[in-house]
Amino acid sequence: MFRTRVHIDKVSLMAAASMAVLLWSLQTHPAAAEEAAPADAPAAAASAAPAESDVSPEPAGPTETTPIAGESTNEPAEDTQQPDREASPSVEASAPPVTPLIRISGNIWRMNPGIVFLRTPIGLVTLSCKTCLRNVRGGPTVTLFVHGSHGAVTITPRGSGSPTQRYLWGPLSYATPDKKALRLWTPDGDEEFLIDSVARKLASFEAGRNVTVEVDAAGKILGIHDLHYDLQVSQLPSHSSQTEMQVTGSVSKIKNGYVHVKTRVGMLPITGKTGLCRKKNQCQVKVGQDLTLWIHDTSVAIDLYDSGSTALATRLLSGKLTYDGPEKKALSLWTPDGEASIPTDQAKDSLSSLKEGTPIIVELDGDGAVHTIRKGS
């Protein structure tokens, strides 16, 4: 501290001496002082410039250093926006699946005027249309798709790898501002179809109204129809068929071993053999209770929820007996969350007499603990 004070005193003495010399110069040589002044002014301005830049005013609009929305920048503040843009795909990946979601293929069992009955792995499916489905011959494979508010029926001739007839439906949506093409969901993704042949008829349809069109193999719209479908789950799939279903609804009634569920695809009767009923008149669901049904190939899962709540009360899993390892300490079953390993501790006696491949029903509580494992129908 003492040395610092001495140093400051010396600087002060030197500054005082300089001022004295300057005053003497002004008094004795005023012209020389005027010539020296312009050279000193720029030096003073330059020394003040950094201080002014430290407190610069905000620009009124976008500048070279002000990022415009959508542009990238090297400023640290923008680093917080980049992760948001990168995170958007993960949000889409975590989005809930489209429901209802259905894919069922079958063959024609019977045909009446305007009605086609299909035999499928889960039971009969009925297609009705007064103006279409008239030239369905030769034992084709008929597939019903439901994708939210959209859907399709495809007809594939025997021995052919692609459908020759397609019926597509969904809310009326034009693909172009001039309304010359429709955009519709198909099993292969969204597609656009020119409406030349049906433009006059579609002109009377309001946007968003459900519309069903017939499309040939070349993608040409052949006509507008009124197609309906009706389905039921009267049996569990016994063989691999790429059947897929996810439907949520509320129990409307229980009768003759069937649980009738009100869903977005209409009234859906579900057989009690899925585990919903232990016996014909002993079902473990109540009218008004909500449930979700999944079918994945030959596996079936049903989630039952507490009344007036979204809390899971019971999960029923139906499939074929498959052990998860030679020790037979666990079963391997498909669930809506993927393949699951289910302990067999509580069901060793009931499983000991069953061969692998036998249909079984596993009942889990809301926490995923095994309640019962029994033979299926």
Secondary structure as GFF3:
##gff-version 3
##sequence-region A 1 377
A	DSSP	alpha_helix	2	28	.	.	.	ID=ss1
A	DSSP	alpha_helix	30	53	.	.	.	ID=ss2
A	DSSP	three_ten_helix	76	80	.	.	.	ID=ss3
A	DSSP	alpha_helix	82	93	.	.	.	ID=ss4
A	DSSP	beta_strand	101	112	.	.	.	ID=ss5
A	DSSP	beta_strand	115	120	.	.	.	ID=ss6
A	DSSP	beta_strand	123	128	.	.	.	ID=ss7
A	DSSP	beta_strand	141	147	.	.	.	ID=ss8
A	DSSP	beta_strand	150	156	.	.	.	ID=ss9
A	DSSP	beta_strand	165	171	.	.	.	ID=ss10
A	DSSP	beta_strand	181	186	.	.	.	ID=ss11
A	DSSP	beta_strand	189	194	.	.	.	ID=ss12
A	DSSP	three_ten_helix	196	198	.	.	.	ID=ss13
A	DSSP	alpha_helix	199	202	.	.	.	ID=ss14
A	DSSP	beta_strand	210	216	.	.	.	ID=ss15
A	DSSP	beta_strand	221	225	.	.	.	ID=ss16
A	DSSP	beta_strand	228	231	.	.	.	ID=ss17
A	DSSP	beta_strand	244	255	.	.	.	ID=ss18
A	DSSP	beta_strand	258	263	.	.	.	ID=ss19
A	DSSP	beta_strand	266	271	.	.	.	ID=ss20
A	DSSP	three_ten_helix	272	274	.	.	.	ID=ss21
A	DSSP	beta_strand	277	279	.	.	.	ID=ss22
A	DSSP	beta_strand	282	283	.	.	.	ID=ss23
A	DSSP	beta_strand	290	296	.	.	.	ID=ss24
A	DSSP	beta_strand	299	305	.	.	.	ID=ss25
A	DSSP	beta_strand	312	320	.	.	.	ID=ss26
A	DSSP	beta_strand	330	335	.	.	.	ID=ss27
A	DSSP	beta_strand	338	343	.	.	.	ID=ss28
A	DSSP	three_ten_helix	345	347	.	.	.	ID=ss29
A	DSSP	alpha_helix	348	352	.	.	.	ID=ss30
A	DSSP	beta_strand	359	365	.	.	.	ID=ss31
A	DSSP	beta_strand	370	375	.	.	.	ID=ss32
###
